[in-house]
Amino acid sequence: INQFVGPVEKFFNEEVDSKKIDRDAEIPPETLKGLKNLGLFGMQIPEEYGGLGLSNTMYARLGEIISSDGSIAVTLAAHQAIGLKGILIAGTDEQKAKYLPKLASGEHIAAFCLTEPGSGSDAASIQTRATLSEDGKYFLLNGCKVWISNGGLANIFTVFARTEIVDKDGTLKDKITAFIVERDFGGVTHGKPEDKLGIRGSNTCEVHFENTKVPIENVIGEVGGGFKIAMNILNSGRFSMGSASAGMIKKLIEMTADYACTRKQFNKKLSEFGLIQEKFSFMAVKAYVMESMAYLTAGMMDRPGFPDCSVEAAMVKVFSSEGAWTCVSEALQILGGLGYMKDYPYERYLRDTRILLIFEGTNEILRLYIALTGMQYAGKILTDKIKEIKKGNAGVALEEFLSKFRDMMGRKVDYGLVGERGVVHPSLEASGKKLEENIHYFGASVKGLLSRFGKTIVDEQLVLKRVADIVINLYAMTAAISRASRSISIGLRNHDHEVLLTNIFCTEAYFKNNYAIAQLEKYADENLDDSIKKAAKQVLEKGAYICSHPLDRTF
């Protein structure tokens, strides 16, 4: 690990001038050259193609350091987490041999072209088109892509476009295909760099394709199979946001602690005030949980056979992006007026962090994805049970009824996490029990929702948001408890501090989950969904705030 971490840390501490990058809105060529020399453009490209061949876990570890500059982090991530990822996960041996070596060295930079002016979250609605030539040797590509990170720097683009294919039943269908497009193919132009709130040094622009000739051997995967590839690319890249956000918050804690322990008001150091202490606890808990989730997920992704961790990665992304945003805001608050000034890095962190809730899938869309993917699985189990009952298997139905009745009578919940045989250390037992209880009642809640809404659950966004929030908390609790348990059992230093942070998080998450589960009941007083929708509808119909002004006298 240290052969990579040391030099990268040294480079970011000594060679990177983040203030200048933000002000000039570009990364200087010598900084880019330094990043290339460190091999950071080829972190996950296998060594045989000239990359570093890092595991997901090691990639996440370096991400902690790289995140100290948002513009550099985005430039590197756009290049490898999405830009060249298609070649890596679905490319042929020929495509890999042709493109990966120059991408690994950074001689060529990659970009990912999916989003269009009329197609953001609804990625399937893209209009860019690729038409097969008469001789069948190449495609002609036409269309416009927007907000393309590295769009002005890239030599290689992964582009998604509509193609006409003959379906199995012989009809013509429009399907999305992924292409490797070289700038040198011709007909590739880009607009001027966008002027952004944050990550200002990263290059973001429109990219236009006009009759660009793409040889058929540059199709990634199969013709018509591009949408799945796009989703796989995005799904596999999201987990690293967790370690990157945690790395940033750890740095913020050091910077603000230094200030809080020296600044005096009312003859006391800031660090002695309860409301300031609360902010430090908040940041430490968030960083710990993010880190736990990120490395648990990276570890799962590194297992042989690579299990699909797209839901876990989405949970890491939602939790970390929102956690990073609130932590930066709290850190800025600790410095008060100073935090608001350009002389200090806090306002830059605040601007840079805001994008995390938007890109690589907005948190709203990801919440729906998390909830629906989980419920799809739960729904399948439930459907199988209902089929059993319909077959006249009354035993199953009776068993269902009895278990429901036992639960209502307050049966103790036990999944074997705690106690004699349990995997959880005694000092975390209370948190383990809270997790078990949440899981149990959440399971019953999901069952109720599925039988209540059936297929229309997909349209119940406020319900799905709650389901997703509970699931994210459950995954976060699991990650923190298992990490803290491991730290005790192998005797890591400060493991008692880890237990403390885990217990704080799990207790808070437990009560939030209980409240959300209560809101999911059909006639819950806690549930304001109908009122919320009604208020929104009235505002939107008029397109304005519709209350009379408090100074109005006419009725």
TORVEX-183654 format. One record per residue (C-alpha): residue number from 1; residue in three letters; y, x, z. Coordinates in steps of 0.1 Angstrom, whole numbers, plus 5000, padded with zeros to 4 digits. Layout:
BEGIN
NUM / ALA / Y / X / Z
...
***
This chain:
BEGIN
1 / ILE / 5000 / 5000 / 5000
2 / ASN / 5025 / 5027 / 5011
3 / GLN / 5024 / 5046 / 4978
4 / PHE / 5042 / 5016 / 4962
5 / VAL / 5062 / 5002 / 4991
6 / GLY / 5080 / 5035 / 5001
7 / PRO / 5095 / 5044 / 4967
8 / VAL / 5105 / 5008 / 4960
9 / GLU / 5122 / 5005 / 4994
10 / LYS / 5140 / 5038 / 4988
11 / PHE / 5152 / 5027 / 4954
12 / PHE / 5166 / 4994 / 4966
13 / ASN / 5183 / 5010 / 4996
14 / GLU / 5199 / 5038 / 4977
15 / GLU / 5202 / 5029 / 4940
16 / VAL / 5209 / 4992 / 4939
17 / ASP / 5245 / 4980 / 4942
18 / SER / 5241 / 4943 / 4946
19 / LYS / 5278 / 4936 / 4951
20 / LYS / 5286 / 4953 / 4917
21 / ILE / 5257 / 4935 / 4899
22 / ASP / 5270 / 4901 / 4912
23 / ARG / 5306 / 4909 / 4903
24 / ASP / 5299 / 4923 / 4868
25 / ALA / 5273 / 4897 / 4862
26 / GLU / 5248 / 4922 / 4848
27 / ILE / 5223 / 4948 / 4860
28 / PRO / 5235 / 4983 / 4849
29 / PRO / 5212 / 5000 / 4823
30 / GLU / 5205 / 5029 / 4848
31 / THR / 5192 / 5004 / 4874
32 / LEU / 5169 / 4988 / 4848
33 / LYS / 5157 / 5022 / 4839
34 / GLY / 5149 / 5030 / 4875
35 / LEU / 5129 / 4997 / 4878
36 / LYS / 5110 / 5006 / 4847
37 / ASN / 5102 / 5041 / 4859
38 / LEU / 5088 / 5026 / 4892
39 / GLY / 5064 / 5005 / 4871
40 / LEU / 5080 / 4973 / 4883
41 / PHE / 5079 / 4957 / 4849
42 / GLY / 5041 / 4959 / 4848
43 / MET / 5031 / 4951 / 4884
44 / GLN / 5002 / 4927 / 4876
45 / ILE / 4993 / 4941 / 4842
46 / PRO / 4959 / 4959 / 4844
47 / GLU / 4960 / 4997 / 4845
48 / GLU / 4941 / 4999 / 4811
49 / TYR / 4972 / 4985 / 4795
50 / GLY / 4996 / 5008 / 4814
51 / GLY / 5004 / 4985 / 4842
52 / LEU / 5001 / 4990 / 4880
53 / GLY / 4972 / 4965 / 4882
54 / LEU / 4983 / 4950 / 4915
55 / SER / 4966 / 4921 / 4932
56 / ASN / 4985 / 4890 / 4940
57 / THR / 4987 / 4902 / 4976
58 / MET / 5003 / 4935 / 4967
59 / TYR / 5026 / 4917 / 4942
60 / ALA / 5038 / 4895 / 4970
61 / ARG / 5043 / 4926 / 4992
62 / LEU / 5066 / 4942 / 4967
63 / GLY / 5083 / 4909 / 4962
64 / GLU / 5096 / 4911 / 4998
65 / ILE / 5116 / 4942 / 4990
66 / ILE / 5127 / 4932 / 4955
67 / SER / 5141 / 4899 / 4968
68 / SER / 5170 / 4919 / 4985
69 / ASP / 5187 / 4915 / 4951
70 / GLY / 5184 / 4880 / 4936
71 / SER / 5194 / 4890 / 4901
72 / ILE / 5168 / 4918 / 4899
73 / ALA / 5141 / 4896 / 4915
74 / VAL / 5147 / 4869 / 4888
75 / THR / 5148 / 4894 / 4860
76 / LEU / 5115 / 4909 / 4870
77 / ALA / 5099 / 4875 / 4877
78 / ALA / 5110 / 4859 / 4845
79 / HIS / 5095 / 4889 / 4827
80 / GLN / 5061 / 4890 / 4843
81 / ALA / 5055 / 4860 / 4865
82 / ILE / 5061 / 4837 / 4835
83 / GLY / 5073 / 4857 / 4804
84 / LEU / 5042 / 4877 / 4797
85 / LYS / 5018 / 4857 / 4819
86 / GLY / 5005 / 4837 / 4790
87 / ILE / 4992 / 4868 / 4772
88 / LEU / 4977 / 4879 / 4805
89 / ILE / 4958 / 4847 / 4813
90 / ALA / 4950 / 4833 / 4779
91 / GLY / 4957 / 4860 / 4753
92 / THR / 4930 / 4876 / 4731
93 / ASP / 4920 / 4912 / 4735
94 / GLU / 4939 / 4920 / 4704
95 / GLN / 4971 / 4903 / 4717
96 / LYS / 4968 / 4921 / 4750
97 / ALA / 4963 / 4955 / 4734
98 / LYS / 4992 / 4949 / 4710
99 / TYR / 5018 / 4936 / 4735
100 / LEU / 5010 / 4945 / 4771
101 / PRO / 5015 / 4983 / 4770
102 / LYS / 5052 / 4981 / 4760
103 / LEU / 5057 / 4951 / 4783
104 / ALA / 5042 / 4971 / 4812
105 / SER / 5065 / 5001 / 4806
106 / GLY / 5096 / 4978 / 4803
107 / GLU / 5102 / 4991 / 4768
108 / HIS / 5099 / 4955 / 4758
109 / ILE / 5112 / 4927 / 4780
110 / ALA / 5096 / 4892 / 4780
111 / ALA / 5110 / 4857 / 4784
112 / PHE / 5094 / 4822 / 4788
113 / CYS / 5108 / 4795 / 4765
114 / LEU / 5099 / 4760 / 4776
115 / THR / 5130 / 4741 / 4787
116 / GLU / 5152 / 4723 / 4761
117 / PRO / 5185 / 4704 / 4763
118 / GLY / 5166 / 4671 / 4765
119 / SER / 5135 / 4683 / 4783
120 / GLY / 5137 / 4697 / 4818
121 / SER / 5113 / 4685 / 4844
122 / ASP / 5096 / 4664 / 4817
123 / ALA / 5082 / 4695 / 4800
124 / ALA / 5059 / 4674 / 4777
125 / SER / 5089 / 4659 / 4759
126 / ILE / 5099 / 4691 / 4741
127 / GLN / 5111 / 4688 / 4705
128 / THR / 5109 / 4724 / 4692
129 / ARG / 5086 / 4723 / 4662
130 / ALA / 5061 / 4747 / 4645
131 / THR / 5049 / 4738 / 4611
132 / LEU / 5020 / 4755 / 4594
133 / SER / 5027 / 4772 / 4561
134 / GLU / 5010 / 4761 / 4529
135 / ASP / 4987 / 4792 / 4528
136 / GLY / 4979 / 4786 / 4565
137 / LYS / 4988 / 4821 / 4575
138 / TYR / 5019 / 4815 / 4597
139 / PHE / 5039 / 4789 / 4615
140 / LEU / 5076 / 4782 / 4608
141 / LEU / 5093 / 4777 / 4642
142 / ASN / 5125 / 4757 / 4646
143 / GLY / 5143 / 4746 / 4678
144 / CYS / 5166 / 4754 / 4707
145 / LYS / 5156 / 4765 / 4742
146 / VAL / 5181 / 4765 / 4771
147 / TRP / 5185 / 4784 / 4804
148 / ILE / 5161 / 4811 / 4793
149 / SER / 5160 / 4839 / 4819
150 / ASN / 5161 / 4873 / 4800
151 / GLY / 5169 / 4853 / 4768
152 / GLY / 5195 / 4879 / 4757
153 / LEU / 5174 / 4909 / 4767
154 / ALA / 5139 / 4899 / 4756
155 / ASN / 5120 / 4913 / 4726
156 / ILE / 5089 / 4891 / 4732
157 / PHE / 5091 / 4854 / 4739
158 / THR / 5064 / 4830 / 4750
159 / VAL / 5075 / 4798 / 4731
160 / PHE / 5062 / 4763 / 4734
161 / ALA / 5065 / 4740 / 4704
162 / ARG / 5051 / 4708 / 4689
163 / THR / 5024 / 4712 / 4662
164 / GLU / 5006 / 4687 / 4642
165 / ILE / 4968 / 4687 / 4648
166 / VAL / 4939 / 4666 / 4635
167 / ASP / 4924 / 4650 / 4666
168 / LYS / 4886 / 4646 / 4671
169 / ASP / 4887 / 4611 / 4657
170 / GLY / 4905 / 4623 / 4625
171 / THR / 4940 / 4610 / 4633
172 / LEU / 4971 / 4632 / 4632
173 / LYS / 4985 / 4640 / 4666
174 / ASP / 5015 / 4659 / 4679
175 / LYS / 5005 / 4685 / 4705
176 / ILE / 5022 / 4714 / 4722
177 / THR / 5011 / 4750 / 4712
178 / ALA / 5020 / 4783 / 4729
179 / PHE / 5032 / 4812 / 4707
180 / ILE / 5040 / 4849 / 4711
181 / VAL / 5072 / 4854 / 4692
182 / GLU / 5088 / 4888 / 4685
183 / ARG / 5126 / 4890 / 4681
184 / ASP / 5118 / 4911 / 4650
185 / PHE / 5102 / 4881 / 4633
186 / GLY / 5137 / 4871 / 4623
187 / GLY / 5155 / 4838 / 4628
188 / VAL / 5158 / 4844 / 4666
189 / THR / 5193 / 4843 / 4680
190 / HIS / 5208 / 4837 / 4715
191 / GLY / 5239 / 4822 / 4729
192 / LYS / 5264 / 4839 / 4753
193 / PRO / 5251 / 4845 / 4789
194 / GLU / 5256 / 4815 / 4811
195 / ASP / 5282 / 4818 / 4839
196 / LYS / 5262 / 4809 / 4870
197 / LEU / 5268 / 4801 / 4907
198 / GLY / 5243 / 4827 / 4918
199 / ILE / 5218 / 4853 / 4905
200 / ARG / 5248 / 4862 / 4884
201 / GLY / 5234 / 4896 / 4873
202 / SER / 5203 / 4880 / 4857
203 / ASN / 5206 / 4871 / 4820
204 / THR / 5204 / 4834 / 4812
205 / CYS / 5211 / 4820 / 4778
206 / GLU / 5202 / 4796 / 4750
207 / VAL / 5176 / 4809 / 4725
208 / HIS / 5175 / 4795 / 4690
209 / PHE / 5147 / 4797 / 4665
210 / GLU / 5155 / 4791 / 4628
211 / ASN / 5126 / 4792 / 4604
212 / THR / 5110 / 4820 / 4625
213 / LYS / 5078 / 4831 / 4608
214 / VAL / 5050 / 4834 / 4635
215 / PRO / 5016 / 4846 / 4622
216 / ILE / 4987 / 4824 / 4632
217 / GLU / 4972 / 4852 / 4652
218 / ASN / 5001 / 4849 / 4676
219 / VAL / 4990 / 4815 / 4689
220 / ILE / 4981 / 4818 / 4726
221 / GLY / 4948 / 4800 / 4734
222 / GLU / 4942 / 4772 / 4708
223 / VAL / 4965 / 4752 / 4687
224 / GLY / 4974 / 4721 / 4706
225 / GLY / 4964 / 4736 / 4740
226 / GLY / 4998 / 4748 / 4750
227 / PHE / 5008 / 4723 / 4776
228 / LYS / 4979 / 4733 / 4799
229 / ILE / 4988 / 4770 / 4794
230 / ALA / 5025 / 4763 / 4803
231 / MET / 5013 / 4746 / 4835
232 / ASN / 4989 / 4774 / 4844
233 / ILE / 5016 / 4800 / 4839
234 / LEU / 5040 / 4781 / 4862
235 / ASN / 5014 / 4772 / 4887
236 / SER / 5002 / 4808 / 4891
237 / GLY / 5037 / 4822 / 4895
238 / ARG / 5050 / 4801 / 4924
239 / PHE / 5033 / 4816 / 4954
240 / SER / 5054 / 4848 / 4953
241 / MET / 5085 / 4829 / 4963
242 / GLY / 5071 / 4827 / 4999
243 / SER / 5070 / 4865 / 5005
244 / ALA / 5103 / 4870 / 4987
245 / SER / 5120 / 4844 / 5009
246 / ALA / 5104 / 4858 / 5040
247 / GLY / 5115 / 4893 / 5031
248 / MET / 5151 / 4881 / 5027
249 / ILE / 5151 / 4863 / 5060
250 / LYS / 5137 / 4893 / 5078
251 / LYS / 5166 / 4913 / 5065
252 / LEU / 5191 / 4886 / 5075
253 / ILE / 5177 / 4885 / 5111
254 / GLU / 5183 / 4923 / 5114
255 / MET / 5219 / 4920 / 5100
256 / THR / 5229 / 4890 / 5121
257 / ALA / 5212 / 4903 / 5153
258 / ASP / 5233 / 4935 / 5151
259 / TYR / 5264 / 4913 / 5149
260 / ALA / 5254 / 4888 / 5176
261 / CYS / 5246 / 4916 / 5201
262 / THR / 5280 / 4933 / 5197
263 / ARG / 5304 / 4905 / 5191
264 / LYS / 5320 / 4891 / 5223
265 / GLN / 5336 / 4857 / 5230
266 / PHE / 5344 / 4842 / 5264
267 / ASN / 5334 / 4876 / 5279
268 / LYS / 5299 / 4871 / 5266
269 / LYS / 5279 / 4885 / 5237
270 / LEU / 5271 / 4859 / 5210
271 / SER / 5235 / 4866 / 5216
272 / GLU / 5237 / 4852 / 5251
273 / PHE / 5247 / 4817 / 5239
274 / GLY / 5220 / 4791 / 5236
275 / LEU / 5232 / 4777 / 5203
276 / ILE / 5231 / 4812 / 5188
277 / GLN / 5197 / 4819 / 5203
278 / GLU / 5184 / 4788 / 5187
279 / LYS / 5194 / 4801 / 5152
280 / PHE / 5174 / 4833 / 5157
281 / SER / 5143 / 4814 / 5169
282 / PHE / 5147 / 4791 / 5139
283 / MET / 5149 / 4820 / 5114
284 / ALA / 5120 / 4839 / 5130
285 / VAL / 5097 / 4808 / 5130
286 / LYS / 5106 / 4801 / 5093
287 / ALA / 5100 / 4837 / 5082
288 / TYR / 5067 / 4838 / 5101
289 / VAL / 5053 / 4805 / 5086
290 / MET / 5065 / 4814 / 5051
291 / GLU / 5048 / 4848 / 5053
292 / SER / 5016 / 4832 / 5067
293 / MET / 5015 / 4806 / 5039
294 / ALA / 5024 / 4832 / 5011
295 / TYR / 4997 / 4857 / 5021
296 / LEU / 4970 / 4831 / 5028
297 / THR / 4976 / 4818 / 4993
298 / ALA / 4978 / 4852 / 4976
299 / GLY / 4945 / 4861 / 4994
300 / MET / 4928 / 4830 / 4981
301 / MET / 4941 / 4838 / 4946
302 / ASP / 4927 / 4873 / 4948
303 / ARG / 4891 / 4860 / 4955
304 / PRO / 4866 / 4867 / 4927
305 / GLY / 4864 / 4837 / 4904
306 / PHE / 4901 / 4829 / 4912
307 / PRO / 4899 / 4794 / 4927
308 / ASP / 4927 / 4770 / 4916
309 / CYS / 4955 / 4773 / 4941
310 / SER / 4982 / 4755 / 4922
311 / VAL / 4987 / 4729 / 4950
312 / GLU / 4989 / 4756 / 4977
313 / ALA / 5013 / 4776 / 4955
314 / ALA / 5035 / 4745 / 4951
315 / MET / 5035 / 4740 / 4989
316 / VAL / 5046 / 4776 / 4994
317 / LYS / 5074 / 4772 / 4969
318 / VAL / 5088 / 4740 / 4984
319 / PHE / 5086 / 4752 / 5020
320 / SER / 5100 / 4786 / 5013
321 / SER / 5128 / 4776 / 4990
322 / GLU / 5141 / 4751 / 5015
323 / GLY / 5135 / 4774 / 5044
324 / ALA / 5154 / 4802 / 5027
325 / TRP / 5184 / 4779 / 5020
326 / THR / 5187 / 4767 / 5056
327 / CYS / 5182 / 4802 / 5071
328 / VAL / 5209 / 4818 / 5049
329 / SER / 5232 / 4790 / 5059
330 / GLU / 5224 / 4796 / 5096
331 / ALA / 5228 / 4833 / 5092
332 / LEU / 5262 / 4829 / 5076
333 / GLN / 5272 / 4805 / 5105
334 / ILE / 5264 / 4832 / 5131
335 / LEU / 5291 / 4854 / 5115
336 / GLY / 5315 / 4825 / 5113
337 / GLY / 5346 / 4832 / 5091
338 / LEU / 5333 / 4867 / 5083
339 / GLY / 5302 / 4852 / 5067
340 / TYR / 5324 / 4833 / 5043
341 / MET / 5341 / 4865 / 5030
342 / LYS / 5331 / 4883 / 4998
343 / ASP / 5331 / 4916 / 5018
344 / TYR / 5299 / 4905 / 5034
345 / PRO / 5266 / 4897 / 5015
346 / TYR / 5260 / 4863 / 5031
347 / GLU / 5279 / 4842 / 5006
348 / ARG / 5261 / 4860 / 4978
349 / TYR / 5227 / 4853 / 4995
350 / LEU / 5238 / 4816 / 4998
351 / ARG / 5247 / 4814 / 4961
352 / ASP / 5215 / 4833 / 4950
353 / THR / 5192 / 4812 / 4972
354 / ARG / 5203 / 4778 / 4959
355 / ILE / 5184 / 4782 / 4926
356 / LEU / 5151 / 4784 / 4944
357 / LEU / 5150 / 4747 / 4950
358 / ILE / 5155 / 4740 / 4913
359 / PHE / 5136 / 4764 / 4891
360 / GLU / 5099 / 4769 / 4884
361 / GLY / 5096 / 4731 / 4891
362 / THR / 5122 / 4712 / 4911
363 / ASN / 5111 / 4705 / 4947
364 / GLU / 5112 / 4667 / 4939
365 / ILE / 5087 / 4670 / 4911
366 / LEU / 5065 / 4695 / 4931
367 / ARG / 5064 / 4670 / 4960
368 / LEU / 5051 / 4643 / 4937
369 / TYR / 5026 / 4668 / 4923
370 / ILE / 5014 / 4679 / 4957
371 / ALA / 5010 / 4643 / 4970
372 / LEU / 4993 / 4629 / 4938
373 / THR / 4969 / 4658 / 4933
374 / GLY / 4957 / 4655 / 4969
375 / MET / 4955 / 4617 / 4967
376 / GLN / 4936 / 4619 / 4934
377 / TYR / 4909 / 4638 / 4953
378 / ALA / 4910 / 4614 / 4982
379 / GLY / 4910 / 4584 / 4958
380 / LYS / 4878 / 4597 / 4942
381 / ILE / 4860 / 4598 / 4975
382 / LEU / 4872 / 4564 / 4984
383 / THR / 4862 / 4549 / 4950
384 / ASP / 4827 / 4564 / 4955
385 / LYS / 4825 / 4546 / 4989
386 / ILE / 4837 / 4513 / 4974
387 / LYS / 4810 / 4516 / 4947
388 / GLU / 4784 / 4520 / 4974
389 / ILE / 4797 / 4488 / 4991
390 / LYS / 4797 / 4469 / 4958
391 / LYS / 4761 / 4480 / 4952
392 / GLY / 4754 / 4459 / 4983
393 / ASN / 4750 / 4489 / 5006
394 / ALA / 4762 / 4471 / 5037
395 / GLY / 4752 / 4500 / 5059
396 / VAL / 4781 / 4521 / 5046
397 / ALA / 4805 / 4492 / 5050
398 / LEU / 4794 / 4486 / 5086
399 / GLU / 4796 / 4523 / 5093
400 / GLU / 4832 / 4523 / 5079
401 / PHE / 4841 / 4494 / 5102
402 / LEU / 4826 / 4509 / 5133
403 / SER / 4843 / 4543 / 5128
404 / LYS / 4876 / 4524 / 5123
405 / PHE / 4870 / 4505 / 5155
406 / ARG / 4861 / 4536 / 5175
407 / ASP / 4893 / 4553 / 5163
408 / MET / 4913 / 4523 / 5174
409 / MET / 4897 / 4526 / 5208
410 / GLY / 4911 / 4562 / 5210
411 / ARG / 4881 / 4584 / 5202
412 / LYS / 4888 / 4620 / 5207
413 / VAL / 4894 / 4639 / 5175
414 / ASP / 4874 / 4671 / 5171
415 / TYR / 4869 / 4692 / 5140
416 / GLY / 4855 / 4722 / 5158
417 / LEU / 4887 / 4743 / 5155
418 / VAL / 4890 / 4747 / 5193
419 / GLY / 4867 / 4750 / 5223
420 / GLU / 4835 / 4771 / 5228
421 / ARG / 4825 / 4774 / 5191
422 / GLY / 4860 / 4771 / 5178
423 / VAL / 4878 / 4797 / 5155
424 / VAL / 4911 / 4793 / 5173
425 / HIS / 4921 / 4816 / 5202
426 / PRO / 4926 / 4798 / 5235
427 / SER / 4963 / 4805 / 5236
428 / LEU / 4966 / 4785 / 5204
429 / GLU / 4943 / 4757 / 5215
430 / ALA / 4971 / 4731 / 5220
431 / SER / 4984 / 4738 / 5185
432 / GLY / 4949 / 4736 / 5171
433 / LYS / 4944 / 4702 / 5187
434 / LYS / 4977 / 4690 / 5173
435 / LEU / 4966 / 4700 / 5138
436 / GLU / 4933 / 4683 / 5142
437 / GLU / 4949 / 4651 / 5154
438 / ASN / 4975 / 4651 / 5126
439 / ILE / 4947 / 4657 / 5100
440 / HIS / 4927 / 4628 / 5114
441 / TYR / 4955 / 4602 / 5114
442 / PHE / 4968 / 4614 / 5081
443 / GLY / 4934 / 4609 / 5066
444 / ALA / 4934 / 4573 / 5078
445 / SER / 4969 / 4568 / 5066
446 / VAL / 4961 / 4581 / 5030
447 / LYS / 4931 / 4557 / 5029
448 / GLY / 4954 / 4528 / 5038
449 / LEU / 4979 / 4538 / 5011
450 / LEU / 4953 / 4540 / 4984
451 / SER / 4938 / 4506 / 4992
452 / ARG / 4973 / 4491 / 4995
453 / PHE / 4989 / 4505 / 4963
454 / GLY / 4959 / 4515 / 4942
455 / LYS / 4971 / 4530 / 4909
456 / THR / 5007 / 4520 / 4914
457 / ILE / 5010 / 4547 / 4941
458 / VAL / 5023 / 4570 / 4913
459 / ASP / 5056 / 4550 / 4913
460 / GLU / 5061 / 4550 / 4951
461 / GLN / 5081 / 4582 / 4952
462 / LEU / 5095 / 4577 / 4987
463 / VAL / 5060 / 4572 / 5000
464 / LEU / 5047 / 4602 / 4980
465 / LYS / 5075 / 4624 / 4994
466 / ARG / 5064 / 4617 / 5029
467 / VAL / 5028 / 4624 / 5021
468 / ALA / 5038 / 4657 / 5005
469 / ASP / 5059 / 4667 / 5036
470 / ILE / 5029 / 4660 / 5059
471 / VAL / 5005 / 4680 / 5037
472 / ILE / 5030 / 4709 / 5035
473 / ASN / 5032 / 4709 / 5073
474 / LEU / 4995 / 4708 / 5077
475 / TYR / 4990 / 4738 / 5054
476 / ALA / 5018 / 4756 / 5072
477 / MET / 5002 / 4749 / 5106
478 / THR / 4968 / 4761 / 5093
479 / ALA / 4983 / 4793 / 5079
480 / ALA / 5002 / 4801 / 5111
481 / ILE / 4974 / 4793 / 5135
482 / SER / 4948 / 4814 / 5115
483 / ARG / 4972 / 4843 / 5112
484 / ALA / 4981 / 4843 / 5149
485 / SER / 4944 / 4840 / 5158
486 / ARG / 4936 / 4870 / 5137
487 / SER / 4965 / 4890 / 5151
488 / ILE / 4951 / 4885 / 5187
489 / SER / 4915 / 4892 / 5178
490 / ILE / 4924 / 4925 / 5160
491 / GLY / 4950 / 4934 / 5186
492 / LEU / 4981 / 4937 / 5165
493 / ARG / 5012 / 4946 / 5185
494 / ASN / 5035 / 4917 / 5195
495 / HIS / 5007 / 4892 / 5189
496 / ASP / 5020 / 4872 / 5219
497 / HIS / 5053 / 4868 / 5199
498 / GLU / 5033 / 4854 / 5170
499 / VAL / 5016 / 4829 / 5193
500 / LEU / 5050 / 4818 / 5206
501 / LEU / 5064 / 4813 / 5170
502 / THR / 5032 / 4794 / 5160
503 / ASN / 5033 / 4771 / 5190
504 / ILE / 5070 / 4763 / 5184
505 / PHE / 5063 / 4755 / 5148
506 / CYS / 5032 / 4735 / 5153
507 / THR / 5047 / 4714 / 5181
508 / GLU / 5077 / 4705 / 5159
509 / ALA / 5056 / 4699 / 5128
510 / TYR / 5033 / 4677 / 5149
511 / PHE / 5061 / 4653 / 5159
512 / LYS / 5076 / 4653 / 5124
513 / ASN / 5041 / 4644 / 5110
514 / ASN / 5036 / 4617 / 5136
515 / TYR / 5069 / 4601 / 5126
516 / ALA / 5061 / 4603 / 5089
517 / ILE / 5027 / 4588 / 5095
518 / ALA / 5043 / 4560 / 5114
519 / GLN / 5067 / 4554 / 5085
520 / LEU / 5038 / 4551 / 5061
521 / GLU / 5025 / 4520 / 5080
522 / LYS / 5030 / 4489 / 5060
523 / TYR / 5055 / 4470 / 5083
524 / ALA / 5069 / 4500 / 5102
525 / ASP / 5104 / 4497 / 5118
526 / GLU / 5108 / 4534 / 5110
527 / ASN / 5105 / 4527 / 5072
528 / LEU / 5138 / 4521 / 5055
529 / ASP / 5126 / 4526 / 5019
530 / ASP / 5136 / 4491 / 5007
531 / SER / 5171 / 4493 / 5023
532 / ILE / 5176 / 4528 / 5008
533 / LYS / 5166 / 4517 / 4973
534 / LYS / 5188 / 4486 / 4976
535 / ALA / 5219 / 4506 / 4987
536 / ALA / 5213 / 4531 / 4959
537 / LYS / 5209 / 4503 / 4933
538 / GLN / 5242 / 4487 / 4944
539 / VAL / 5261 / 4520 / 4941
540 / LEU / 5245 / 4528 / 4908
541 / GLU / 5252 / 4494 / 4892
542 / LYS / 5289 / 4499 / 4898
543 / GLY / 5287 / 4537 / 4893
544 / ALA / 5309 / 4541 / 4924
545 / TYR / 5312 / 4539 / 4962
546 / ILE / 5317 / 4502 / 4966
547 / CYS / 5330 / 4496 / 5001
548 / SER / 5366 / 4484 / 5005
549 / HIS / 5390 / 4510 / 5018
550 / PRO / 5395 / 4508 / 5056
551 / LEU / 5432 / 4503 / 5049
552 / ASP / 5427 / 4474 / 5026
553 / ARG / 5441 / 4441 / 5040
554 / THR / 5430 / 4416 / 5014
555 / PHE / 5397 / 4398 / 5018
***
